[in-house]
């Protein structure tokens, strides 16, 4: 059974999607919602934080919480930037849905010029090349290519790539937190190969995300591309003016 705050998040999300409150309308306070659902404000705040991550509500200091928009029920937010560490796909979305992976390829390759530059290693050094299809509730939603520095992570079991969280495994192996991620997001269209892996028609819109992930000591270990279905993901960026 899902945690109580996830149940509450889903219940409030259902109300928003069914237009219980209109876009721009103020919703009840945390105190009122906590009393309505019979939980503490701490539990309620966890639920509201997830709704903020999904772009459904906005908190305005001194005024309250407001509905921002009723997004599609099966659309997920990329790049929400709400954690103090880098979560990775499995950890980021596993509280919202069932996450699974299909391993397409895992082999050791010599780093080419581009990979070596991004991983800050010498050209020709061995790296893990991993291609996976990632699924949400059994539906393929993205293809992910990763080049991981073998000197940082010597061995990556296939079982981790298929059933577990790679980033959890890396943190356990290195005893370091995964702390930094810089990315570039571009629009593109799916070609035949990637579309085939996702069981969609070629030419569908894509959000292509390339990036480098580093440990808390600054060591670059993962250069990656993810090819995301644009009908399943949206991008959220936060900006605060002075």
N, C-alpha and C positions, 0 to 999 in steps of 0.2 A: 504494500500500500504506500502511496506517495506521502511524503512528509506533509504535516498539517499546513505549513505556509504555502506549499505548492498547490494543495487543494483549494486554499483560499484564493490564491492568485488565479487559478483556473476559473473559479466561480465568479470573481469580479471581472475577469476578461470576458466571460460569457455574457455578463450584463452589458459590458461596453459594446460588444459585437452585436448584441440584440437591441442596441440603442436605448437602453434604460436611461442613460445620460447622453445627451447630444455632444457633438464635437464643440469644444469651448466651454462646456458646462462644468461647474464646480461639483466635485463629488463629495460625499460625506467625509468628515475628518477621520484621522487615524483612531481617535478615541471612540468615535461612533461605530466605525467599522469593526474595531476590536471587540466592542461590546456585542455587536450584532452576530459576530462569528464565535463569540465565547473564547477568545484567546487573549494573550497579553499583547501589549503594543509592540514589544520586540518581535514577536512572531508576525504580527500584522505588517510591521515595517519591512520584513524580509519579502513578503508577498508584494508589497508596493514597489520595492526596489526592482524586482523582476519585471513588473509592468512598466516601470520607467525604462529599463533596458530594452524592452520590446517596442518602445516608442508609443505606447498606448496612453500614457498619462505624463503630465509635466507638473513638477512641483515648483511653485512660485513663492519665494520667501515672504512670509507675512500675509499671504493671501490664501494659500491652500493648494489642493491638487485639482488639476483640470484635465479633462479628456482632450487629447491632442488629435487623434484620428482613429477610426475603427479600421485597422489594417486587416488584411486577409488572415484567416485563422491559421493557415499553414505556411506563413512567411516568417522567416527567422532573421534576426539582426546580426550582421557581421560587424566586427570592429567596434564593439560597444565601449571598450576602454574603461570598464568599471572595476576591474580587479587590480590588486597590487602585484600580481604575478601573471605570467602568460599561461593561460589555461590549456590551450590545444583544443581541437574540435571535440573530442570525446567528453572532456570535463566541462567545456563551455555549454554544451547542449544536453547533457545526459539528464539534467533535472527537468528538462522540458519535454523530452521524448525518448524513445528507445533508440540508442545509437549503436550501429554495427559497421563492420568494414569487410570488404572483399579484397584480398590481396591479389594483385595482378602480377607484380614483379618485385623481387628483392635480390639484388646481386651486388658484388663488389666491383667497382669501376675505378680507373685512374681519373683523378679530377682534371677536367679540362681547364682552359684558361679562365672561362667565366666562373665556373664553380670554385676554383682555387682563389680567385680574387674575392669573391663574396665570403668564403669561409676563412680567408686569411691564412691559407696554407700554400705549400709549394705545388706547382703544377705536376701532376702525375701521382701525387699521394693518394692512397686508397680512400674511397668514400663508399658508404652504402647508398645505392640508388633504390628507392622504394616507390612503387606506384600502387595506390589503393583507390578503390571506389568507396566513398563514404555514404552510408544510408541512414535516413531518419525514418523510424517506424517502418522499416523494410523497403523504403523507396529510395532509389539511387538519386543523390542530389548534387554530388560533386566528385571530380577526380582530383587526386592530390599526388603530386610528384615531389619527392624529398631527396636531397643529397646531404647525408649526415656524415660528419667527420669521424672516421674510424678511430683516430687517435683519442677522441673524447669518449666514444661509445664503441668498444671493440666488437661486441656481440649484441645482436638484436634478435631475440627469438621470434619465429613466425607467429607463435601463439599470441604474443603481445600485439603484433600488427593486426591480427585477425579478431582478437577478442578483448584486448585490454586497451589501456591508455598508454601510448608511446611516451608522452611527456611525464606521466607518473613514473614509468619505468626508468626514464633518464634521470629524473630527480633522485630516485632511490639508488641508482647505480653510481651517480656522481656525488651524492649527498649535498648537492647545491640546488638552489631554487632557479627555475627558468624565469628570468627577470625582464629581458628586453626583446622587443620585436618591432622592426621597422618594415613597412610594406608600401607597395605601390599598387593601386587598384585601377584597372582599365576595363573598358567595355570591349567586347569582342563577340564573335559568333562561333558556335560549335561546328567543327568540321566532322567528317565522317567517322574518324577513329574515336574521338572522345564522345561523340553523340551515340555511337554504338555501345560504348561501355555504360552509358546512362539510359539506354533504351529510349532515346528521344530522336526526333527528326533532326538531321543536319540543318544548320542555319538558324537554330534557336538562339536567343540572346544569352550571353555569358557575362559574368563578372569574374575577371581574371585577376587574381591576387598573387603577387610575387613578394617575397620577403626573406629576411634573415633573422634568425632567432638566436639569442645569446644567453648564457648562464649569468648569474649575478656577478661573477668576477670578470665579465666582459668577453669570455671565450665564445666565439661564434661556432655553432655546431650544426645548424640546419639552414640550408638554402632551399627554398621551396616555392612551388607554384600550386595554386589551387584553382581549378576551373569550375566555377559555381553556376548552377542554374539560376538565371536572373528571375525566374518566376518563383523561386523558393527562398531567395535571400534579398535583403535590402541592406544598405549601409547606413550606419549611424555615426555621426561625428559630433562631438560636443565642443562648443566655443563659448568662452566667457569674455566679454569685453571689459575694458577697464573704465 
